[in-house]
Amino acid sequence: MAAITVRNLSDETHRALKARAARHGRSTEGEVRAILDAAVEPAGRVRLGSLLADIGADVGGVDLDVTRSTEPHEPLDLT
């Protein structure tokens, strides 16, 4: 993974980052990563669930008759 160093960060900005990180339950470094990730995420990014809901709406909606089984099942053996 890439790393960067931010020099000459004001004490006020550093304190604000630490406080914001604490509110979000993250480290200061984790908070900076979250801020940077949000800053570069494409604004018009379409999520898969939204896309599928739009497709369903375009065809007049989908009515699924789904019933869940209440029967107990054996756990899957992955060995």
Phi and psi restraints in degrees (range 20) as a CNS / XPLOR table:
assign (resid 1 and name C) (resid 2 and name N)
       (resid 2 and name CA) (resid 2 and name C) 1.0 -78.3 20.0 2
assign (resid 2 and name N) (resid 2 and name CA)
       (resid 2 and name C) (resid 3 and name N) 1.0 156.1 20.0 2
assign (resid 2 and name C) (resid 3 and name N)
       (resid 3 and name CA) (resid 3 and name C) 1.0 -135.3 20.0 2
assign (resid 3 and name N) (resid 3 and name CA)
       (resid 3 and name C) (resid 4 and name N) 1.0 148.8 20.0 2
assign (resid 3 and name C) (resid 4 and name N)
       (resid 4 and name CA) (resid 4 and name C) 1.0 -132.2 20.0 2
assign (resid 4 and name N) (resid 4 and name CA)
       (resid 4 and name C) (resid 5 and name N) 1.0 159.2 20.0 2
assign (resid 4 and name C) (resid 5 and name N)
       (resid 5 and name CA) (resid 5 and name C) 1.0 -121.1 20.0 2
assign (resid 5 and name N) (resid 5 and name CA)
       (resid 5 and name C) (resid 6 and name N) 1.0 131.9 20.0 2
assign (resid 5 and name C) (resid 6 and name N)
       (resid 6 and name CA) (resid 6 and name C) 1.0 -106.7 20.0 2
assign (resid 6 and name N) (resid 6 and name CA)
       (resid 6 and name C) (resid 7 and name N) 1.0 116.3 20.0 2
assign (resid 6 and name C) (resid 7 and name N)
       (resid 7 and name CA) (resid 7 and name C) 1.0 -99.2 20.0 2
assign (resid 7 and name N) (resid 7 and name CA)
       (resid 7 and name C) (resid 8 and name N) 1.0 158.7 20.0 2
assign (resid 7 and name C) (resid 8 and name N)
       (resid 8 and name CA) (resid 8 and name C) 1.0 59.0 20.0 2
assign (resid 8 and name N) (resid 8 and name CA)
       (resid 8 and name C) (resid 9 and name N) 1.0 36.8 20.0 2
assign (resid 8 and name C) (resid 9 and name N)
       (resid 9 and name CA) (resid 9 and name C) 1.0 -77.6 20.0 2
assign (resid 9 and name N) (resid 9 and name CA)
       (resid 9 and name C) (resid 10 and name N) 1.0 129.5 20.0 2
assign (resid 9 and name C) (resid 10 and name N)
       (resid 10 and name CA) (resid 10 and name C) 1.0 -66.7 20.0 2
assign (resid 10 and name N) (resid 10 and name CA)
       (resid 10 and name C) (resid 11 and name N) 1.0 153.0 20.0 2
assign (resid 10 and name C) (resid 11 and name N)
       (resid 11 and name CA) (resid 11 and name C) 1.0 -59.9 20.0 2
assign (resid 11 and name N) (resid 11 and name CA)
       (resid 11 and name C) (resid 12 and name N) 1.0 -38.0 20.0 2
assign (resid 11 and name C) (resid 12 and name N)
       (resid 12 and name CA) (resid 12 and name C) 1.0 -62.8 20.0 2
assign (resid 12 and name N) (resid 12 and name CA)
       (resid 12 and name C) (resid 13 and name N) 1.0 -44.1 20.0 2
assign (resid 12 and name C) (resid 13 and name N)
       (resid 13 and name CA) (resid 13 and name C) 1.0 -65.4 20.0 2
assign (resid 13 and name N) (resid 13 and name CA)
       (resid 13 and name C) (resid 14 and name N) 1.0 -41.2 20.0 2
assign (resid 13 and name C) (resid 14 and name N)
       (resid 14 and name CA) (resid 14 and name C) 1.0 -63.0 20.0 2
assign (resid 14 and name N) (resid 14 and name CA)
       (resid 14 and name C) (resid 15 and name N) 1.0 -43.8 20.0 2
assign (resid 14 and name C) (resid 15 and name N)
       (resid 15 and name CA) (resid 15 and name C) 1.0 -61.8 20.0 2
assign (resid 15 and name N) (resid 15 and name CA)
       (resid 15 and name C) (resid 16 and name N) 1.0 -42.5 20.0 2
assign (resid 15 and name C) (resid 16 and name N)
       (resid 16 and name CA) (resid 16 and name C) 1.0 -64.1 20.0 2
assign (resid 16 and name N) (resid 16 and name CA)
       (resid 16 and name C) (resid 17 and name N) 1.0 -39.4 20.0 2
assign (resid 16 and name C) (resid 17 and name N)
       (resid 17 and name CA) (resid 17 and name C) 1.0 -64.5 20.0 2
assign (resid 17 and name N) (resid 17 and name CA)
       (resid 17 and name C) (resid 18 and name N) 1.0 -42.7 20.0 2
assign (resid 17 and name C) (resid 18 and name N)
       (resid 18 and name CA) (resid 18 and name C) 1.0 -62.3 20.0 2
assign (resid 18 and name N) (resid 18 and name CA)
       (resid 18 and name C) (resid 19 and name N) 1.0 -41.7 20.0 2
assign (resid 18 and name C) (resid 19 and name N)
       (resid 19 and name CA) (resid 19 and name C) 1.0 -66.8 20.0 2
assign (resid 19 and name N) (resid 19 and name CA)
       (resid 19 and name C) (resid 20 and name N) 1.0 -42.4 20.0 2
assign (resid 19 and name C) (resid 20 and name N)
       (resid 20 and name CA) (resid 20 and name C) 1.0 -64.4 20.0 2
assign (resid 20 and name N) (resid 20 and name CA)
       (resid 20 and name C) (resid 21 and name N) 1.0 -41.4 20.0 2
assign (resid 20 and name C) (resid 21 and name N)
       (resid 21 and name CA) (resid 21 and name C) 1.0 -61.5 20.0 2
assign (resid 21 and name N) (resid 21 and name CA)
       (resid 21 and name C) (resid 22 and name N) 1.0 -42.7 20.0 2
assign (resid 21 and name C) (resid 22 and name N)
       (resid 22 and name CA) (resid 22 and name C) 1.0 -61.9 20.0 2
assign (resid 22 and name N) (resid 22 and name CA)
       (resid 22 and name C) (resid 23 and name N) 1.0 -40.4 20.0 2
assign (resid 22 and name C) (resid 23 and name N)
       (resid 23 and name CA) (resid 23 and name C) 1.0 -62.9 20.0 2
assign (resid 23 and name N) (resid 23 and name CA)
       (resid 23 and name C) (resid 24 and name N) 1.0 -32.5 20.0 2
assign (resid 23 and name C) (resid 24 and name N)
       (resid 24 and name CA) (resid 24 and name C) 1.0 -95.1 20.0 2
assign (resid 24 and name N) (resid 24 and name CA)
       (resid 24 and name C) (resid 25 and name N) 1.0 2.1 20.0 2
assign (resid 24 and name C) (resid 25 and name N)
       (resid 25 and name CA) (resid 25 and name C) 1.0 69.4 20.0 2
assign (resid 25 and name N) (resid 25 and name CA)
       (resid 25 and name C) (resid 26 and name N) 1.0 33.1 20.0 2
assign (resid 25 and name C) (resid 26 and name N)
       (resid 26 and name CA) (resid 26 and name C) 1.0 -124.8 20.0 2
assign (resid 26 and name N) (resid 26 and name CA)
       (resid 26 and name C) (resid 27 and name N) 1.0 166.4 20.0 2
assign (resid 26 and name C) (resid 27 and name N)
       (resid 27 and name CA) (resid 27 and name C) 1.0 -74.2 20.0 2
assign (resid 27 and name N) (resid 27 and name CA)
       (resid 27 and name C) (resid 28 and name N) 1.0 164.9 20.0 2
assign (resid 27 and name C) (resid 28 and name N)
       (resid 28 and name CA) (resid 28 and name C) 1.0 -60.8 20.0 2
assign (resid 28 and name N) (resid 28 and name CA)
       (resid 28 and name C) (resid 29 and name N) 1.0 -42.4 20.0 2
assign (resid 28 and name C) (resid 29 and name N)
       (resid 29 and name CA) (resid 29 and name C) 1.0 -62.8 20.0 2
assign (resid 29 and name N) (resid 29 and name CA)
       (resid 29 and name C) (resid 30 and name N) 1.0 -41.5 20.0 2
assign (resid 29 and name C) (resid 30 and name N)
       (resid 30 and name CA) (resid 30 and name C) 1.0 -63.6 20.0 2
assign (resid 30 and name N) (resid 30 and name CA)
       (resid 30 and name C) (resid 31 and name N) 1.0 -36.9 20.0 2
assign (resid 30 and name C) (resid 31 and name N)
       (resid 31 and name CA) (resid 31 and name C) 1.0 -66.1 20.0 2
assign (resid 31 and name N) (resid 31 and name CA)
       (resid 31 and name C) (resid 32 and name N) 1.0 -42.2 20.0 2
assign (resid 31 and name C) (resid 32 and name N)
       (resid 32 and name CA) (resid 32 and name C) 1.0 -62.9 20.0 2
assign (resid 32 and name N) (resid 32 and name CA)
       (resid 32 and name C) (resid 33 and name N) 1.0 -41.1 20.0 2
assign (resid 32 and name C) (resid 33 and name N)
       (resid 33 and name CA) (resid 33 and name C) 1.0 -60.6 20.0 2
assign (resid 33 and name N) (resid 33 and name CA)
       (resid 33 and name C) (resid 34 and name N) 1.0 -44.4 20.0 2
assign (resid 33 and name C) (resid 34 and name N)
       (resid 34 and name CA) (resid 34 and name C) 1.0 -62.7 20.0 2
assign (resid 34 and name N) (resid 34 and name CA)
       (resid 34 and name C) (resid 35 and name N) 1.0 -41.1 20.0 2
assign (resid 34 and name C) (resid 35 and name N)
       (resid 35 and name CA) (resid 35 and name C) 1.0 -63.4 20.0 2
assign (resid 35 and name N) (resid 35 and name CA)
       (resid 35 and name C) (resid 36 and name N) 1.0 -46.1 20.0 2
assign (resid 35 and name C) (resid 36 and name N)
       (resid 36 and name CA) (resid 36 and name C) 1.0 -65.8 20.0 2
assign (resid 36 and name N) (resid 36 and name CA)
       (resid 36 and name C) (resid 37 and name N) 1.0 -41.3 20.0 2
assign (resid 36 and name C) (resid 37 and name N)
       (resid 37 and name CA) (resid 37 and name C) 1.0 -59.1 20.0 2
assign (resid 37 and name N) (resid 37 and name CA)
       (resid 37 and name C) (resid 38 and name N) 1.0 -44.9 20.0 2
assign (resid 37 and name C) (resid 38 and name N)
       (resid 38 and name CA) (resid 38 and name C) 1.0 -66.1 20.0 2
assign (resid 38 and name N) (resid 38 and name CA)
       (resid 38 and name C) (resid 39 and name N) 1.0 -34.4 20.0 2
assign (resid 38 and name C) (resid 39 and name N)
       (resid 39 and name CA) (resid 39 and name C) 1.0 -68.7 20.0 2
assign (resid 39 and name N) (resid 39 and name CA)
       (resid 39 and name C) (resid 40 and name N) 1.0 -29.9 20.0 2
assign (resid 39 and name C) (resid 40 and name N)
       (resid 40 and name CA) (resid 40 and name C) 1.0 -104.7 20.0 2
assign (resid 40 and name N) (resid 40 and name CA)
       (resid 40 and name C) (resid 41 and name N) 1.0 -0.6 20.0 2
assign (resid 40 and name C) (resid 41 and name N)
       (resid 41 and name CA) (resid 41 and name C) 1.0 -69.6 20.0 2
assign (resid 41 and name N) (resid 41 and name CA)
       (resid 41 and name C) (resid 42 and name N) 1.0 132.6 20.0 2
assign (resid 41 and name C) (resid 42 and name N)
       (resid 42 and name CA) (resid 42 and name C) 1.0 -59.1 20.0 2
assign (resid 42 and name N) (resid 42 and name CA)
       (resid 42 and name C) (resid 43 and name N) 1.0 135.9 20.0 2
assign (resid 42 and name C) (resid 43 and name N)
       (resid 43 and name CA) (resid 43 and name C) 1.0 -68.3 20.0 2
assign (resid 43 and name N) (resid 43 and name CA)
       (resid 43 and name C) (resid 44 and name N) 1.0 -36.5 20.0 2
assign (resid 43 and name C) (resid 44 and name N)
       (resid 44 and name CA) (resid 44 and name C) 1.0 -95.8 20.0 2
assign (resid 44 and name N) (resid 44 and name CA)
       (resid 44 and name C) (resid 45 and name N) 1.0 21.3 20.0 2
assign (resid 44 and name C) (resid 45 and name N)
       (resid 45 and name CA) (resid 45 and name C) 1.0 -64.6 20.0 2
assign (resid 45 and name N) (resid 45 and name CA)
       (resid 45 and name C) (resid 46 and name N) 1.0 127.3 20.0 2
assign (resid 45 and name C) (resid 46 and name N)
       (resid 46 and name CA) (resid 46 and name C) 1.0 -97.1 20.0 2
assign (resid 46 and name N) (resid 46 and name CA)
       (resid 46 and name C) (resid 47 and name N) 1.0 129.2 20.0 2
assign (resid 46 and name C) (resid 47 and name N)
       (resid 47 and name CA) (resid 47 and name C) 1.0 -85.9 20.0 2
assign (resid 47 and name N) (resid 47 and name CA)
       (resid 47 and name C) (resid 48 and name N) 1.0 150.8 20.0 2
assign (resid 47 and name C) (resid 48 and name N)
       (resid 48 and name CA) (resid 48 and name C) 1.0 -58.4 20.0 2
assign (resid 48 and name N) (resid 48 and name CA)
       (resid 48 and name C) (resid 49 and name N) 1.0 -45.3 20.0 2
assign (resid 48 and name C) (resid 49 and name N)
       (resid 49 and name CA) (resid 49 and name C) 1.0 -61.6 20.0 2
assign (resid 49 and name N) (resid 49 and name CA)
       (resid 49 and name C) (resid 50 and name N) 1.0 -41.3 20.0 2
assign (resid 49 and name C) (resid 50 and name N)
       (resid 50 and name CA) (resid 50 and name C) 1.0 -64.9 20.0 2
assign (resid 50 and name N) (resid 50 and name CA)
       (resid 50 and name C) (resid 51 and name N) 1.0 -40.5 20.0 2
assign (resid 50 and name C) (resid 51 and name N)
       (resid 51 and name CA) (resid 51 and name C) 1.0 -63.1 20.0 2
assign (resid 51 and name N) (resid 51 and name CA)
       (resid 51 and name C) (resid 52 and name N) 1.0 -45.1 20.0 2
assign (resid 51 and name C) (resid 52 and name N)
       (resid 52 and name CA) (resid 52 and name C) 1.0 -65.0 20.0 2
assign (resid 52 and name N) (resid 52 and name CA)
       (resid 52 and name C) (resid 53 and name N) 1.0 -38.4 20.0 2
assign (resid 52 and name C) (resid 53 and name N)
       (resid 53 and name CA) (resid 53 and name C) 1.0 -64.3 20.0 2
assign (resid 53 and name N) (resid 53 and name CA)
       (resid 53 and name C) (resid 54 and name N) 1.0 -39.7 20.0 2
assign (resid 53 and name C) (resid 54 and name N)
       (resid 54 and name CA) (resid 54 and name C) 1.0 -65.1 20.0 2
assign (resid 54 and name N) (resid 54 and name CA)
       (resid 54 and name C) (resid 55 and name N) 1.0 -40.8 20.0 2
assign (resid 54 and name C) (resid 55 and name N)
       (resid 55 and name CA) (resid 55 and name C) 1.0 -62.7 20.0 2
assign (resid 55 and name N) (resid 55 and name CA)
       (resid 55 and name C) (resid 56 and name N) 1.0 -44.0 20.0 2
assign (resid 55 and name C) (resid 56 and name N)
       (resid 56 and name CA) (resid 56 and name C) 1.0 -61.0 20.0 2
assign (resid 56 and name N) (resid 56 and name CA)
       (resid 56 and name C) (resid 57 and name N) 1.0 -41.2 20.0 2
assign (resid 56 and name C) (resid 57 and name N)
       (resid 57 and name CA) (resid 57 and name C) 1.0 -65.9 20.0 2
assign (resid 57 and name N) (resid 57 and name CA)
       (resid 57 and name C) (resid 58 and name N) 1.0 -36.6 20.0 2
assign (resid 57 and name C) (resid 58 and name N)
       (resid 58 and name CA) (resid 58 and name C) 1.0 -63.6 20.0 2
assign (resid 58 and name N) (resid 58 and name CA)
       (resid 58 and name C) (resid 59 and name N) 1.0 -30.3 20.0 2
assign (resid 58 and name C) (resid 59 and name N)
       (resid 59 and name CA) (resid 59 and name C) 1.0 -97.0 20.0 2
assign (resid 59 and name N) (resid 59 and name CA)
       (resid 59 and name C) (resid 60 and name N) 1.0 13.2 20.0 2
assign (resid 59 and name C) (resid 60 and name N)
       (resid 60 and name CA) (resid 60 and name C) 1.0 94.2 20.0 2
assign (resid 60 and name N) (resid 60 and name CA)
       (resid 60 and name C) (resid 61 and name N) 1.0 10.6 20.0 2
assign (resid 60 and name C) (resid 61 and name N)
       (resid 61 and name CA) (resid 61 and name C) 1.0 92.7 20.0 2
assign (resid 61 and name N) (resid 61 and name CA)
       (resid 61 and name C) (resid 62 and name N) 1.0 162.6 20.0 2
assign (resid 61 and name C) (resid 62 and name N)
       (resid 62 and name CA) (resid 62 and name C) 1.0 -131.3 20.0 2
assign (resid 62 and name N) (resid 62 and name CA)
       (resid 62 and name C) (resid 63 and name N) 1.0 127.4 20.0 2
assign (resid 62 and name C) (resid 63 and name N)
       (resid 63 and name CA) (resid 63 and name C) 1.0 -111.8 20.0 2
assign (resid 63 and name N) (resid 63 and name CA)
       (resid 63 and name C) (resid 64 and name N) 1.0 105.2 20.0 2
assign (resid 63 and name C) (resid 64 and name N)
       (resid 64 and name CA) (resid 64 and name C) 1.0 -96.9 20.0 2
assign (resid 64 and name N) (resid 64 and name CA)
       (resid 64 and name C) (resid 65 and name N) 1.0 130.6 20.0 2
assign (resid 64 and name C) (resid 65 and name N)
       (resid 65 and name CA) (resid 65 and name C) 1.0 -95.3 20.0 2
assign (resid 65 and name N) (resid 65 and name CA)
       (resid 65 and name C) (resid 66 and name N) 1.0 91.2 20.0 2
assign (resid 65 and name C) (resid 66 and name N)
       (resid 66 and name CA) (resid 66 and name C) 1.0 -112.8 20.0 2
assign (resid 66 and name N) (resid 66 and name CA)
       (resid 66 and name C) (resid 67 and name N) 1.0 125.6 20.0 2
assign (resid 66 and name C) (resid 67 and name N)
       (resid 67 and name CA) (resid 67 and name C) 1.0 -121.5 20.0 2
assign (resid 67 and name N) (resid 67 and name CA)
       (resid 67 and name C) (resid 68 and name N) 1.0 131.9 20.0 2
assign (resid 67 and name C) (resid 68 and name N)
       (resid 68 and name CA) (resid 68 and name C) 1.0 -89.0 20.0 2
assign (resid 68 and name N) (resid 68 and name CA)
       (resid 68 and name C) (resid 69 and name N) 1.0 139.4 20.0 2
assign (resid 68 and name C) (resid 69 and name N)
       (resid 69 and name CA) (resid 69 and name C) 1.0 -73.9 20.0 2
assign (resid 69 and name N) (resid 69 and name CA)
       (resid 69 and name C) (resid 70 and name N) 1.0 136.5 20.0 2
assign (resid 69 and name C) (resid 70 and name N)
       (resid 70 and name CA) (resid 70 and name C) 1.0 -101.2 20.0 2
assign (resid 70 and name N) (resid 70 and name CA)
       (resid 70 and name C) (resid 71 and name N) 1.0 4.5 20.0 2
assign (resid 70 and name C) (resid 71 and name N)
       (resid 71 and name CA) (resid 71 and name C) 1.0 -71.7 20.0 2
assign (resid 71 and name N) (resid 71 and name CA)
       (resid 71 and name C) (resid 72 and name N) 1.0 137.7 20.0 2
assign (resid 71 and name C) (resid 72 and name N)
       (resid 72 and name CA) (resid 72 and name C) 1.0 -67.0 20.0 2
assign (resid 72 and name N) (resid 72 and name CA)
       (resid 72 and name C) (resid 73 and name N) 1.0 154.0 20.0 2
assign (resid 72 and name C) (resid 73 and name N)
       (resid 73 and name CA) (resid 73 and name C) 1.0 -130.3 20.0 2
assign (resid 73 and name N) (resid 73 and name CA)
       (resid 73 and name C) (resid 74 and name N) 1.0 158.4 20.0 2
assign (resid 73 and name C) (resid 74 and name N)
       (resid 74 and name CA) (resid 74 and name C) 1.0 -79.9 20.0 2
assign (resid 74 and name N) (resid 74 and name CA)
       (resid 74 and name C) (resid 75 and name N) 1.0 139.3 20.0 2
assign (resid 74 and name C) (resid 75 and name N)
       (resid 75 and name CA) (resid 75 and name C) 1.0 -62.2 20.0 2
assign (resid 75 and name N) (resid 75 and name CA)
       (resid 75 and name C) (resid 76 and name N) 1.0 148.2 20.0 2
assign (resid 75 and name C) (resid 76 and name N)
       (resid 76 and name CA) (resid 76 and name C) 1.0 -74.7 20.0 2
assign (resid 76 and name N) (resid 76 and name CA)
       (resid 76 and name C) (resid 77 and name N) 1.0 130.7 20.0 2
assign (resid 76 and name C) (resid 77 and name N)
       (resid 77 and name CA) (resid 77 and name C) 1.0 -92.3 20.0 2
assign (resid 77 and name N) (resid 77 and name CA)
       (resid 77 and name C) (resid 78 and name N) 1.0 112.9 20.0 2
assign (resid 77 and name C) (resid 78 and name N)
       (resid 78 and name CA) (resid 78 and name C) 1.0 -101.5 20.0 2
assign (resid 78 and name N) (resid 78 and name CA)
       (resid 78 and name C) (resid 79 and name N) 1.0 16.4 20.0 2
